[in-house]
Amino acid sequence: MPASRAQRTQTAERRAKAVQMRLEGADYPTIAATLGYSDQAAAHKDITRAMEAAVTRQHSAVEVLRQEELMRLDLLWAEVWAVLKREHVTVSNGRLVRGEDGHPLRDDGPVLAAVDRLVRILERRAKYLGLDAPQKHEVLTLDAIDRAIQELNAELGETAAGEASGVAEAEAAEG
């Protein structure tokens, strides 16, 4: 039978009190006795559940924020992309600069600035998505490899010595 709203509220309040007591340094037997748990294991279990629920809520909130930020970046991307695709002409002293053929000279400055901005947006997106997270690499030095070889040789030596003594004992038992 599902718990009523009153029971869920009561459980949440007791868990909050239990967590607060634990944060203040109370041990589990004290928490159990004070808040009416059947034993310290029940108090521990309830505190663990409360902490797990808090972590889940925090992860959910972070994910919502991440999605909002990604949407903002998408909007910025669209605006910068529009700047990138626009035709930019060179202007000097308020006058249009023309080439030798009489056509307006193209100004690449805004295009290059838009490209730089798009790269920055991509970098930010990668951070939000965790694509730039550092990767763990195991680095083995010659000393570590030498130690591993020595350990393996020692294990092999012990195994060989154990087998030799087992054979000697078997031969002695037969003889």
N, C-alpha and C positions, 0 to 999 in steps of 0.2 A: 504494500500500500504506500503510495507516494506521501512524502512528508508535507504537512500543511505549511502555508506561508508563515504562520506563527512559529512552527517548529524550526523552519529554515532560518528565520530571523534569530531565534533563540540560539541555534547552533552557531550562526555567524558571530553573534555577540560573545558567546563563550570562547570561540576560537580566537577572536580579537583580544579578549582578556588574557587568554593563555599565552598568546604570542607576546603581548606586552609584559606579562610576568617573566617570561623566559628572557626577553631582552633586558629586563631589570636584574637578571641574575638568579631568578628562582630555579630550583631544581625540579625535576619532573614529579617526584613524590609530593612536594609542596604544592605544585600546580594542581595535581590530581586531587589532593585533599581539600584545597581551597575552593576549587571550582566544581567539585562533585563528580569527577571522573571515577570509573570503576577501579582503575589502577594506573600506575605511571605509564604503562605501555599505551593505554588509551589516550592519555594526555599527549604523549609523544606523537602518536599517530595523528591526532587532531591538529597539532602544531605543524606537522609535516604537510598535511593536506592544506592548511591555511597558507603556508609558504608557497606550495606548488600553485595554488590558485592565484596568489599575488604575482608570481612569475608569469603565469599564463596571461593575466590581465595586462601586465607590463608589456609582454611580447605583442599582444594584440594592439595595444596603443602605439607601440613603436611601428608596427606594420602599417597602421592607418596613416601615421605621419609620413612614413616612407612613401606610400602611394600618393599622398598629397604632394609631396615634394617632386616626385617623378612627373606628376601631371603638370606642375608648374614648369618644370624643365621642358616638357613637351611643348607647352605654349611658347616659351622663350625660343625654343628650336624653330618653331614655325615662323616667328617674327624675324629671327636672324636669317633664316633661309630665304625669306622674301627679300631682305636687303641684299643678300648674296646674288639673287637672280635678277635684281633690277639693273637697268643700264645706268652706269655712272659716267659722267663726263667731267672733263677738267675745266675748272673755272679759276681765273686769275684776276684779281682786282675787280671782281664783279662781272667780268666778261667771259664769255665762252671761248675756250681755246680751241682753235681748229688746226688740223694737220695740213700738210702740203697739198693734199687732195681736196681740201675745203670741208671735209667732214669733221665733226667734233672729235677731239682726242678723248680716248677712253681713259678713265681714272681708275686704276687698279687698287688704290689705297683702301676704299671702302670694302672692296671684295676681299682683300687680304685680311682686313680687320674682322669681317664677318666670318671668314674661315677660322681665324684665331678664336673667336668667340664660340663657334660651333665645337671646336676641339675642347674648349674649357667646359662646355655643357656636357660633352661626351665623358670627360674625366669625372665630372660630378656625378653623372648617372652611374658610372662604373663604381664609384665609391658607395653610393646608395645601394647598389645591387650586390656589393661585396666582391666584385670582380677583381679588385686590386688587393685583396687580402693577402698578407704575406704567406708564403708557402714554407712549410717545414722541410728542411733537408737534413739528412743525417750525414755528418762529416766524420769519416774515419781517418785517424792519423796512423802513421806507421807504428807508433807506440801501442795504440789500441789494437791494431791487427796483430802485432807481436804478442801482446798479452792474451788475445783470444787463441792464438796458435799454442802458446804455452799451456793454457788451460785445457785445450783439447788434447795435447800430448800427455798432460798429467792424467786426464780421465782415461785415455787409452792405456797409459802405463798401469793405472789402478786396475782396469779391466783385465789386462794381460796378466798382471800379478795375481789377481783373484782367480783367474782361470788356471794359472799354473799351480797355485796352491790346491785348488780343487782336484786337479789331475793327480798331484802328489798324494793327496789324502785318499783318493780312490785307489791308487796303486798300492798304498800302504794297507788299506783295508783288504785288498785282494790277496796280498802277499803274506 
